[in-house]
Amino acid sequence: MENSDLFVCIDHVAYVSPDNEEAVKYYTEVFGWHEIHREINDEQGVFEIMMAPAAELTEHMTQIQLISPTRPDATTAKWLEKNRPGLHHMAWRVKDMEATAATLRERGVRLLYDEPRIGTGGSKINFIHPKSGKGVLIEIVEPGKAEH
């Protein structure tokens, strides 16, 4: 896979807090952003809300993902125990999760999951381990059919 084919754009930046409703209020009132989507991801134990600067997404529009844990054993709950609310990860959009993952692994990148998992809106997701992301947790996202 050519370098120019690996990533489409930054999909979102994730903010973790114990209270998503307070975070939505802040992003709406202070920045004028719009809520695009919300759901509970039981597998990951999170309540997710996607926000964007416009009410309708465009193909390359970056979003903010607000995340709050729904149970104490969720990875984000453990993260909040060690850190204050704030930036958790950045996500890069891809067109083909399997091809991108294979190319990254060939280049020595460590991914967290052997196979992609289901994320927001039915998207396929995986994460680049922070040790392979130069200290940053990076999600790779292939949007679900209803997105973008």
Backbone hydrogen bonds in HBPLUS format (Angstrom, degrees):
<---DONOR---> <-ACCEPTOR-->    atom                        ^
c    i                          cat <-CA-CA->   ^        H-A-AA   ^      H-
h    n   atom  resd res      DA  || num        DHA   H-A  angle D-A-AA Bond
n    s   type  num  typ     dist DA aas  dist angle  dist       angle   num
A0005-ASP N   A0002-GLU O   2.96 MM   3  5.30 150.6  2.05 109.9 119.3     1
A0006-LEU N   A0003-ASN O   3.24 MM   3  5.45 161.1  2.27 107.8 113.4     2
A0008-VAL N   A0093-ARG O   2.77 MM  85  5.35 170.6  1.78 146.7 150.1     3
A0093-ARG N   A0009-CYS O   2.81 MM  84  5.46 162.5  1.84 166.0 171.4     4
A0011-ASP N   A0091-ALA O   2.76 MM  80  5.36 142.7  1.90 130.2 141.0     5
A0063-GLN N   A0011-ASP O   2.96 MM  52  6.25 156.9  2.01 137.1 144.3     6
A0012-HIS N   A0091-ALA O   3.42 MM  79  5.16 154.8  2.49 118.4 124.7     7
A0091-ALA N   A0012-HIS O   2.75 MM  79  5.16 154.4  1.82 171.1 164.5     8
A0013-VAL N   A0063-GLN O   3.07 MM  50  6.60 142.1  2.21 145.7 154.3     9
A0065-GLN N   A0013-VAL O   2.91 MM  52  6.03 164.8  1.94 140.2 144.8    10
A0014-ALA N   A0089-HIS O   2.79 MM  75  5.27 175.4  1.80 161.5 162.9    11
A0088-HIS N   A0014-ALA O   2.82 MM  74  5.45 172.3  1.82 153.1 152.4    12
A0015-TYR N   A0065-GLN O   2.82 MM  50  6.13 162.5  1.85 163.9 168.0    13
A0067-ILE N   A0015-TYR O   2.87 MM  52  6.10 159.6  1.91 161.9 162.9    14
A0016-VAL N   A0086-GLY O   2.92 MM  70  5.46 165.0  1.94 153.3 149.8    15
A0086-GLY N   A0016-VAL O   2.99 MM  70  5.46 139.1  2.16 144.0 155.3    16
A0017-SER N   A0067-ILE O   2.95 MM  50  6.35 157.5  2.00 164.8 171.7    17
A0023-ALA N   A0019-ASP O   3.23 MM   4  6.55 154.2  2.30 143.3 150.8    18
A0024-VAL N   A0020-ASN O   2.81 MM   4  6.10 158.8  1.86 158.2 162.9    19
A0025-LYS N   A0021-GLU O   3.08 MM   4  6.25 163.1  2.11 143.8 148.3    20
A0026-TYR N   A0022-GLU O   3.05 MM   4  6.30 157.4  2.10 146.3 152.1    21
A0027-TYR N   A0023-ALA O   2.96 MM   4  6.26 172.2  1.97 160.7 160.4    22
A0028-THR N   A0024-VAL O   2.87 MM   4  5.95 151.7  1.95 152.8 160.8    23
A0029-GLU N   A0025-LYS O   2.85 MM   4  5.90 172.0  1.86 153.6 156.4    24
A0030-VAL N   A0026-TYR O   2.84 MM   4  5.64 164.3  1.87 153.6 159.1    25
A0031-PHE N   A0027-TYR O   3.30 MM   4  5.25 138.5  2.49 109.2 120.7    26
A0033-TRP N   A0027-TYR O   3.15 MM   6  5.77 161.3  2.19 143.3 137.6    27
A0032-GLY N   A0028-THR O   2.99 MM   4  4.56 129.7  2.25 111.7 122.1    28
A0034-HIS N   A0052-ALA O   2.74 MM  18  5.40 168.4  1.75 165.8 165.6    29
A0052-ALA N   A0034-HIS O   2.92 MM  18  5.40 150.4  2.01 145.7 155.3    30
A0036-ILE N   A0050-MET O   2.76 MM  14  5.43 174.5  1.76 153.8 155.4    31
A0050-MET N   A0037-HIS O   2.74 MM  13  5.13 162.7  1.77 149.8 156.1    32
A0039-GLU N   A0048-GLU O   2.98 MM   9  5.48 155.2  2.04 150.2 155.8    33
A0048-GLU N   A0039-GLU O   2.83 MM   9  5.48 166.0  1.85 176.7 177.4    34
A0041-ASN N   A0046-VAL O   2.80 MM   5  5.36 161.8  1.84 162.8 168.5    35
A0045-GLY N   A0041-ASN O   2.81 MM   4  5.82 122.6  2.14 141.6 159.1    36
A0046-VAL N   A0041-ASN O   3.16 MM   5  5.36 159.0  2.21 139.8 142.9    37
A0070-THR N   A0045-GLY O   2.80 MM  25  5.16 161.8  1.83 129.3 129.5    38
A0047-PHE N   A0068-SER O   2.80 MM  21  5.31 161.0  1.83 160.0 166.6    39
A0068-SER N   A0047-PHE O   3.05 MM  21  5.31 148.8  2.15 142.0 151.6    40
A0049-ILE N   A0066-LEU O   2.91 MM  17  5.05 147.9  2.01 143.5 151.0    41
A0066-LEU N   A0049-ILE O   2.76 MM  17  5.05 175.0  1.76 158.4 157.7    42
A0051-MET N   A0064-ILE O   2.79 MM  13  5.10 161.7  1.83 156.0 161.9    43
A0064-ILE N   A0051-MET O   2.90 MM  13  5.10 160.4  1.94 140.7 147.1    44
A0061-MET N   A0058-THR O   3.25 MM   3  5.31 174.0  2.25 113.8 115.4    45
A0074-ALA N   A0071-ARG O   3.23 MM   3  5.68 166.9  2.24 117.2 120.4    46
A0077-ALA N   A0074-ALA O   3.02 MM   3  5.17 124.6  2.34  99.9 114.3    47
A0078-LYS N   A0074-ALA O   3.11 MM   4  6.51 160.0  2.15 156.6 161.3    48
A0079-TRP N   A0075-THR O   2.90 MM   4  6.14 149.9  1.99 143.4 152.8    49
A0080-LEU N   A0076-THR O   2.87 MM   4  6.07 154.8  1.93 143.9 149.6    50
A0081-GLU N   A0077-ALA O   3.08 MM   4  6.38 139.3  2.25 141.0 151.6    51
A0082-LYS N   A0079-TRP O   3.09 MM   3  5.37 132.7  2.33 102.5 114.4    52
A0083-ASN N   A0079-TRP O   2.87 MM   4  6.00 139.4  2.04 147.3 160.3    53
A0090-MET N   A0137-LEU O   3.30 MM  47  6.81 154.8  2.37 158.7 163.0    54
A0139-GLU N   A0090-MET O   2.84 MM  49  6.18 162.7  1.87 149.5 155.0    55
A0092-TRP N   A0139-GLU O   2.79 MM  47  6.22 157.3  1.84 163.1 163.2    56
A0141-VAL N   A0092-TRP O   2.98 MM  49  6.11 158.9  2.03 150.5 153.1    57
A0094-VAL N   A0141-VAL O   2.74 MM  47  5.78 157.8  1.79 153.7 152.6    58
A0100-THR N   A0096-ASP O   2.95 MM   4  6.08 165.4  1.97 159.3 164.1    59
A0101-ALA N   A0097-MET O   2.82 MM   4  5.94 166.2  1.84 154.5 158.9    60
A0102-ALA N   A0098-GLU O   2.96 MM   4  6.10 161.6  1.99 147.7 153.0    61
A0103-THR N   A0099-ALA O   3.01 MM   4  6.19 161.6  2.05 147.4 152.2    62
A0104-LEU N   A0100-THR O   2.90 MM   4  6.12 163.8  1.92 155.0 159.6    63
A0105-ARG N   A0101-ALA O   2.91 MM   4  6.10 163.2  1.94 152.5 157.1    64
A0106-GLU N   A0102-ALA O   2.95 MM   4  6.16 156.7  2.00 147.2 153.9    65
A0107-ARG N   A0103-THR O   3.10 MM   4  6.35 135.0  2.31 139.4 151.1    66
A0107-ARG N   A0104-LEU O   3.04 MM   3  5.06 129.2  2.31  94.9 108.9    67
A0109-VAL N   A0104-LEU O   2.93 MM   5  5.23 162.8  1.96 147.5 142.2    68
A0108-GLY N   A0105-ARG O   2.92 MM   3  5.02 161.2  1.95 110.7 113.6    69
A0129-HIS N   A0110-ARG O   2.91 MM  19  5.70 168.8  1.92 156.9 160.6    70
A0112-LEU N   A0127-PHE O   2.83 MM  15  5.42 155.9  1.89 152.2 158.9    71
A0117-ARG N   A0125-ILE O   2.91 MM   8  5.27 159.9  1.95 149.9 153.5    72
A0125-ILE N   A0117-ARG O   2.80 MM   8  5.27 156.1  1.85 149.5 155.2    73
A0119-GLY N   A0123-SER O   2.77 MM   4  4.94 164.9  1.79 138.0 142.6    74
A0122-GLY N   A0119-GLY O   3.17 MM   3  5.63 139.2  2.34 145.5 137.7    75
A0123-SER N   A0120-THR O   3.10 MM   3  5.66 157.6  2.15 116.2 123.0    76
A0124-LYS N   A0142-GLU O   2.92 MM  18  5.08 160.4  1.96 147.2 149.5    77
A0142-GLU N   A0124-LYS O   2.88 MM  18  5.08 165.5  1.90 151.3 155.6    78
A0126-ASN N   A0140-ILE O   3.13 MM  14  5.42 140.0  2.29 147.2 154.6    79
A0140-ILE N   A0126-ASN O   2.79 MM  14  5.42 165.7  1.81 149.1 152.5    80
A0128-ILE N   A0138-ILE O   2.60 MM  10  5.09 167.4  1.62 163.5 167.3    81
A0138-ILE N   A0128-ILE O   3.47 MM  10  5.09 169.8  2.48 140.7 142.4    82
A0132-SER N   A0129-HIS O   2.81 MM   3  5.34 138.9  1.98 116.9 128.6    83
A0133-GLY N   A0129-HIS O   2.94 MM   4  6.16 124.6  2.26 141.9 156.3    84
A0135-GLY N   A0130-PRO O   2.71 MM   5  4.57 156.6  1.76 157.2 150.6    85
A0136-VAL N   A0133-GLY O   3.11 MM   3  5.07 156.4  2.16 103.4 110.8    86
A0147-GLU N   A0144-GLY O   3.08 MM   3  5.43 150.2  2.18 109.6 118.5    87
